Amino acid sequence: MTPVLETRALVKRFGALAATDDVSLAIERGARHALIGPNGAGKTTLINLLTGVLEPTSGTIRLDGRDITTLAPHLRVRRGVVRTFQITQLFRTMTPLSSLALAVSVRRGTSARWWQPLGADRELAPRCETLLERFRLAEVMDQPVHSLAYGKRRLLEIAMALACAPRVLLLDEPVAGVPEGERQEIFETISALPADVSIVLIEHDMDLVFNFARTVTVLVNGAVFAEGDVETIAHDPRVKAVYLGEQAHG
Amino acid sequence: MTATTAAASAVPPAGPSPAAESLARRARWRWWELALFAALPLVWLLVPGQSLLVNEIAIVALFAVSLDLILGYAGIVSLGHAAFFGFGAYAAALFAKDVLPDPLIGLAVAIAASAALGLATSVLILRGTDLTRLMVTLGVASILYELANKLDWLTGGADGLQGVVMGPLTIPFTSLPGFAFDLAGRTACAYSLVVLALALLACRRIVRSPFGASLEALRDNRLRASSIGVAVSLRLVAVYTLSAAIAGAAGGLLAQTTGFASLDVFDFHRSAEVLLVLVVGGTGYLYGGIFGAIVFKLLHDLVSAWTPQYWNFWLGLFLVVLVMVGRDRFVRPWTWARRRRAA
């Protein structure tokens, strides 16, 4: 089976520091792939390279076998590579509804229309409603985003990624700062995504990772330290030493 | 989570759903918008003695609306928007003088010329920070100022382009004789008000479209806008070009209705003034430029009549008070006495 998203010998240097060091990674179709590692291991940098926010120093990125290493970020999104952000990135003066409507409209290819109202596309409202319901944002859909509680903003962060109809979804600590009780719900929603959507997850909560992921890649100092299925990684003594040791320090 | 499956299999409710209703509301006319559009012809009818002032206000308002498109909607700061205003003014004046005195064709030429300039200079505002954008826009306007100054065989240099004679304003697709521009400014005033109204109607549609929503998105967060697939650079180029075109229309109107174009149209004070006008009226809701222009010009008129030398003092005081009190409270004097709730 050919991987959906694949990197070969990917390197990103900031001066002398190799934030991503010769990373070759294959994300299979329908993967539930976790990316773990101590702070500063280069997890977010890797996501930034995959989505085009950063340009790699060397190496290639392929989507469905085609080279997308230099493709503009917004074009990668339109090909289905969608991400969420560890630090919430939203449109603060817009409402959840208009944010989602715009994302859906981009996906449908109607976002460049400049002479028709946003609401003229009849497909937008039902799709937005499904997302608003699913993420329990329906009652705040008309409030400006900056007035929402943190938990709601976190939900919108993920809802906006789903509005883009991802084929490869890159989740950068999706439940960072979300209260314990709501984490499980967010993960249930993510787990309920169609089986052929490939999901890459960065997460620190090991219980969530081991519940959710089937494959785990451990990054240390920008390089792949270990890779394998959940069972193997969970019982790998080297991973325990490197990763869990680090976490004990906080 | 049960909501997931329930929402997926839900039967669409009868009538518009709350989300559809809310999206439709975005495009709906507010009562005060209708009142504003209704007021435009009334102003022309009811204060005929002030036509020159109304003409001036309409032109500044149109110029400020063009700035709002880039500043209020797309978040592009500019200290050189007079570049497009002035370019439109000179284009209209030169066209009338050397090619054809017809005002409508001249206005179209002014719009096209400024749009082309906007398109060409839009690459300069794509990268960098707000500070670099301030410098670059300021620089473009300064370059044009000096070009207009140096190319005196074309522009008249420091003397300006004088003796621009406009033909009568004809109504397109009719054989009516048309209206000559008169000294009292009746024709000019009506002309500017109609152009302002048409430009507003067009802008209103544009900012409520998906394109308009994507401008707001990239103003709020460019990184996220591109992460949901918005072509940020293309959007910026498009809105900058559109804004330049409308600024060019305002400049064209000025040259046509005053029969004159001088270096003053490119001057820094023009760029600064339109920014002040827009900030006084409020950014990001399209009508701020209109209210700002009315307040600014009326204030200017009143204060200059009372104390000609100290206009800048009173303007400065007004701005300081406006900013300290806040616009929302300023337009609601009955709230001034009320104590602010502790934050």
Contacts between the chains, C-beta under 8 A, distances in Angstrom:
chain1	res1	chain2	res2	distance
A	51	B	227	6.8
A	53	B	223	7.1
A	53	B	227	7.9
A	72	B	226	8.0
A	72	B	231	7.9
A	73	B	226	4.7
A	73	B	227	6.8
A	74	B	226	4.7
A	74	B	227	7.9
A	74	B	229	4.9
A	74	B	230	5.9
A	74	B	231	5.2
A	74	B	232	6.8
A	75	B	229	7.9
A	77	B	226	7.5
A	77	B	227	6.4
A	77	B	228	6.3
A	77	B	229	3.7
A	78	B	229	4.9
A	82	B	227	7.5
A	82	B	228	7.8
A	83	B	227	6.1
A	85	B	223	7.9
A	85	B	224	7.4
A	85	B	227	7.6
A	89	B	221	5.5
A	89	B	223	5.7
A	89	B	224	4.1
A	89	B	227	7.1
A	90	B	220	7.5
A	90	B	221	6.5
A	90	B	224	6.4
A	91	B	216	6.7
A	91	B	217	4.9
A	91	B	220	3.9
A	91	B	221	5.6
A	91	B	224	6.7
A	91	B	225	7.6
A	92	B	220	5.2
A	92	B	221	7.3
A	93	B	216	6.8
A	93	B	219	7.9
A	93	B	220	5.6
A	93	B	284	7.8
A	94	B	213	7.5
A	94	B	216	5.8
A	94	B	217	6.6
A	94	B	220	6.4
A	95	B	22	8.0
A	97	B	19	5.8
A	97	B	22	5.6
A	97	B	23	6.9
A	98	B	23	7.7
A	98	B	26	7.2
A	98	B	213	5.9
A	98	B	216	7.9
A	99	B	217	7.3
A	101	B	19	8.0
A	101	B	23	6.0
A	101	B	213	7.1
A	102	B	210	6.7
A	102	B	213	4.7
A	102	B	214	6.0
A	102	B	217	5.6
A	102	B	228	7.0
A	102	B	230	7.6
A	103	B	228	4.4
A	103	B	229	7.6
A	105	B	210	4.7
A	105	B	213	7.5
A	106	B	214	7.5
A	106	B	228	5.6
A	106	B	229	4.2
A	106	B	230	5.9
A	107	B	229	6.7
A	110	B	210	5.8
A	111	B	210	4.5
A	111	B	211	7.1
A	111	B	213	7.7
A	111	B	214	5.5
A	111	B	229	7.7
A	111	B	230	6.6
A	112	B	210	7.2
A	112	B	211	6.1
A	112	B	231	7.8
A	113	B	209	5.6
A	113	B	210	5.0
A	113	B	211	6.3
A	114	B	205	7.9
A	114	B	206	5.3
A	114	B	209	4.8
A	114	B	210	7.6
A	114	B	211	3.8
A	114	B	212	7.4
A	114	B	238	7.9
A	115	B	205	5.8
A	115	B	206	7.2
A	115	B	209	6.2
A	116	B	209	5.8
A	116	B	210	7.7
A	117	B	23	7.8
A	117	B	24	7.5
A	117	B	26	6.5
A	117	B	27	3.6
A	117	B	205	7.7
A	117	B	208	5.2
A	117	B	209	6.3
A	118	B	23	5.9
A	118	B	26	5.9
A	118	B	27	7.4
A	118	B	208	6.6
A	118	B	209	6.3
A	118	B	210	5.1
A	118	B	212	7.6
A	118	B	213	5.3
A	119	B	20	6.8
A	119	B	23	3.4
A	119	B	24	4.6
A	119	B	26	6.2
A	119	B	27	6.2
A	121	B	210	7.5
A	122	B	20	7.7
A	124	B	23	6.5
A	125	B	16	7.7
A	125	B	17	5.7
A	125	B	19	4.4
A	125	B	20	3.6
A	125	B	23	5.7
A	126	B	12	6.9
A	126	B	17	7.1
A	126	B	19	7.7
A	126	B	20	7.8
A	128	B	19	5.0
A	128	B	23	7.9
A	129	B	7	7.2
A	129	B	17	5.7
A	129	B	18	7.6
A	129	B	19	4.6
A	130	B	7	4.7
A	130	B	8	6.7
A	132	B	19	6.7
A	133	B	3	5.2
A	133	B	6	7.6
A	133	B	7	4.2
A	134	B	1	7.3
A	134	B	3	5.6
A	134	B	4	5.3
A	134	B	7	5.8
A	136	B	3	7.2
A	138	B	18	7.4
A	141	B	18	7.4
A	141	B	19	6.5
A	141	B	22	6.6
A	142	B	22	5.6
A	160	B	224	7.6
A	160	B	228	6.1
A	161	B	228	8.0
A	163	B	228	7.3
A	164	B	228	5.5
A	164	B	229	6.2
A	185	B	1	5.8
A	188	B	1	5.1
A	188	B	4	7.9
A	189	B	1	6.1
A	189	B	4	6.5
A	192	B	1	7.4
A	192	B	4	5.3
